[in-house]
Amino acid sequence: MSKATSNKPVHTEQVGECTIIAGSFVPAGTGTTAPTGVRGSGFTVTQTASGVFLVALKNVYKETISFQATADVASETTDVYAQAGDVTVATATVGEKRVIRTMTGATPTNISGDSAPRVHFVWVVRKF
């Protein structure tokens, strides 16, 4: 098992030629207010529209191997899921960006009325 490169609860870890970037954040319940409670490293996250978040890698990697996102809500009555969306491919100097949408049905929706919402993601990239 490889050694973690961060002492944060969610982190970036090098595994062979792949890097695992795992993180989570608390979505703001309204508008495009910045997410809070960001956990992890190696990325930034912003909210661009209701229920739409942009996760941007701080480093440039060769390619994405896998990307998964989930929505964690405390209320059984909140019918919401996370959807991996559009990709902006990295350039020589700017890391890749990925959209995460929190969805109700087919509509991006802010998670509101839930006591403990959190969006999680795991992004596996190839470094070389």
C-alpha positions as CSV (number, residue, x, y, z in Angstrom):
1,M,0.0,0.0,0.0
2,S,1.4,3.4,-0.9
3,K,1.8,6.2,1.6
4,A,-0.7,9.1,1.6
5,T,0.8,12.4,0.6
6,S,-1.7,14.4,2.8
7,N,-2.7,14.4,6.4
8,K,-6.2,15.5,5.5
9,P,-9.1,13.0,5.8
10,V,-9.5,12.9,2.1
11,H,-6.4,13.2,-0.1
12,T,-4.3,12.8,-3.2
13,E,-2.4,9.5,-3.4
14,Q,0.1,8.2,-5.9
15,V,-0.5,4.5,-6.8
16,G,1.9,3.3,-9.5
17,E,1.5,5.5,-12.5
18,C,-1.9,6.7,-11.4
19,T,-2.9,9.4,-9.0
20,I,-6.1,9.2,-7.0
21,I,-7.7,12.5,-6.1
22,A,-10.5,12.2,-3.6
23,G,-12.5,15.1,-2.2
24,S,-15.8,16.3,-0.9
25,F,-17.7,19.5,-0.2
26,V,-20.9,20.9,1.2
27,P,-23.0,22.5,-1.5
28,A,-24.5,25.8,-0.7
29,G,-28.3,25.6,-0.5
30,T,-28.9,28.6,-2.8
31,G,-27.7,30.3,-6.0
32,T,-24.0,30.1,-6.9
33,T,-22.6,30.6,-3.3
34,A,-19.3,28.9,-3.0
35,P,-19.3,25.4,-1.5
36,T,-18.0,25.1,2.1
37,G,-16.4,22.3,4.1
38,V,-14.1,21.4,1.2
39,R,-12.0,18.3,2.1
40,G,-9.1,17.0,0.1
41,S,-6.3,18.5,-1.9
42,G,-5.1,18.9,-5.4
43,F,-8.3,20.6,-6.7
44,T,-10.5,23.6,-6.3
45,V,-14.3,23.7,-6.5
46,T,-16.7,26.4,-7.4
47,Q,-20.5,26.6,-8.0
48,T,-21.4,27.9,-11.4
49,A,-25.2,27.6,-11.4
50,S,-27.9,26.0,-9.3
51,G,-26.8,22.5,-8.6
52,V,-23.7,22.8,-10.9
53,F,-20.2,22.6,-9.6
54,L,-16.8,22.9,-11.3
55,V,-13.9,20.8,-9.9
56,A,-10.6,21.9,-11.3
57,L,-7.3,20.0,-10.9
58,K,-4.4,22.1,-9.7
59,N,-1.9,19.9,-11.6
60,V,-1.8,18.8,-15.2
61,Y,-2.1,15.0,-15.8
62,K,-1.9,12.9,-19.0
63,E,-5.5,11.6,-18.9
64,T,-8.4,10.6,-16.8
65,I,-8.9,7.0,-16.0
66,S,-12.1,7.2,-14.0
67,F,-14.3,9.8,-12.3
68,Q,-17.2,9.1,-9.9
69,A,-19.4,11.5,-7.9
70,T,-22.0,10.8,-5.3
71,A,-24.4,12.9,-3.2
72,D,-24.8,12.2,0.5
73,V,-28.0,13.5,2.1
74,A,-29.3,12.9,5.6
75,S,-33.0,13.1,4.7
76,E,-34.8,10.1,3.2
77,T,-37.2,12.5,1.5
78,T,-34.5,14.3,-0.5
79,D,-34.4,12.5,-3.9
80,V,-31.1,13.8,-5.3
81,Y,-28.1,12.2,-7.0
82,A,-24.8,13.4,-8.3
83,Q,-24.0,13.3,-12.0
84,A,-20.6,13.6,-13.6
85,G,-20.8,16.1,-16.4
86,D,-18.8,18.0,-19.0
87,V,-15.0,17.8,-19.1
88,T,-12.6,20.6,-20.0
89,V,-9.4,18.9,-21.2
90,A,-6.1,20.0,-19.7
91,T,-3.6,22.1,-21.6
92,A,0.1,22.1,-21.1
93,T,-0.3,24.5,-18.2
94,V,-3.9,24.2,-16.9
95,G,-5.3,21.1,-15.2
96,E,-8.5,19.3,-16.4
97,K,-11.8,20.5,-15.1
98,R,-15.0,18.4,-14.5
99,V,-18.6,19.4,-13.8
100,I,-20.6,17.7,-11.1
101,R,-24.3,18.3,-11.1
102,T,-26.6,17.5,-8.1
103,M,-29.8,16.4,-9.8
104,T,-33.5,15.8,-9.0
105,G,-34.9,13.9,-12.0
106,A,-33.4,15.6,-15.1
107,T,-32.8,19.0,-13.5
108,P,-29.7,20.4,-11.7
109,T,-30.9,21.3,-8.3
110,N,-29.4,22.9,-5.2
111,I,-29.6,20.6,-2.2
112,S,-31.7,22.5,0.3
113,G,-33.7,21.5,3.3
114,D,-31.2,18.8,4.2
115,S,-29.3,18.9,7.4
116,A,-26.0,17.4,6.2
117,P,-25.6,17.4,2.4
118,R,-22.2,16.5,1.0
119,V,-20.9,15.8,-2.5
120,H,-18.1,13.3,-2.8
121,F,-15.9,12.5,-5.8
122,V,-13.0,10.2,-6.7
123,W,-10.9,11.1,-9.7
124,V,-8.2,8.7,-11.0
125,V,-5.7,10.2,-13.4
126,R,-2.6,9.0,-15.2
127,K,0.4,11.2,-14.5
128,F,2.7,10.1,-17.3
